[in-house]
Amino acid sequence: MTQALIVGLGSIGSRHVRLLREAGCDVAMVSRRPHVEMRCFLTLHQALEATQPDYVVIATETAAHIDSLLNLVEAQYDGRVLIEKPLDVFHRKLPENRFRLAAVAYNLRFHPLLAALKNALRGQNVISAQIYCGQYLPDWRPGTDYRHSYSSQTALGGGVLRDLSHELDYLLWLFGACERVAAIGGKNGPLDIRSDDSWGMLMSLANCPIATVQINYLDRPGRREIVVNTAEHTYAADLSQGKLVTDGVPTNIACERDETYRLQHRAMLSDDAQPSLCTLEQGEAVMKLISAVEQAAATGQWVLC
């Protein structure tokens, strides 16, 4: 039986606990929150000594990711590690480690609709891509006050540019490295938060000369859409509705919300090569793009990636 350890018991950490238990794993947890479970530890060091896990999932607030990773390195942990996105280690270099496998949790790569789009684009001449994602922050975590979440606080790694970095990851996954970017964004809406709530970006990528990205904490109801023009076809992918439209012809590709997480965990626990996993290097590329976006907005100029 796989011994799994979840570090952080917020909404995403609790989801990982539930799904790994459903998959038959023996799950322990690390959390500072009051708890009643016997297999919940206050520190990562205590948990590693007591459980000797095969698989560790880091699901703390973004700003604490690097500390958990460094603790694993110092403990000479040699199992599998999944780090919730984004990989906020840009200003602190991760040292050499003994991890058997390490990946960043950009689970949308496992959405069958995105996989179908990636397959359809193979070998085509892409001309342009438009990505739009928005969701009203107060609706993200039912039963909790959005004003007290890490998303509302820049100091904890919150803000829509990092929260919705899924869009930046699959942009690079689909179209290659960013070459240059212009951007505008920040806190523009009425939400009672200290972090950014909306961004617009224009960029050129290795395999897509024109790409636009808009993300926000404001859309009611939420939207997650991609439109791609190639020399041969037009594709419109609606992840909220589970639909891929090719030249006006729709195909339903539904995906239950937890399924991308399940597929990601299966990939992490597999001994076969898993090209859909986001490597640490790819996770760092997303963070470098975020830094370039912020620089472009601050200077009002194009920034080379």
PyMOL commands that set and color helices and strands:
alter all, ss='L'
color gray80, all
select helices_A, chain A and resi 11-22+44-51+62-74+107-110+112-121+137-139+146-148+150-152+154-156+160-163+166-175+259-269+280-299
alter helices_A, ss='H'
color red, helices_A
select strands_A, chain A and resi 3-7+26-30+40-41+55-58+80-84+101-105+126-134+178-186+198-205+208-216+223-230+234-238+243-246+249-252+303-304
alter strands_A, ss='S'
color yellow, strands_A
deselect
rebuild
show_as cartoon
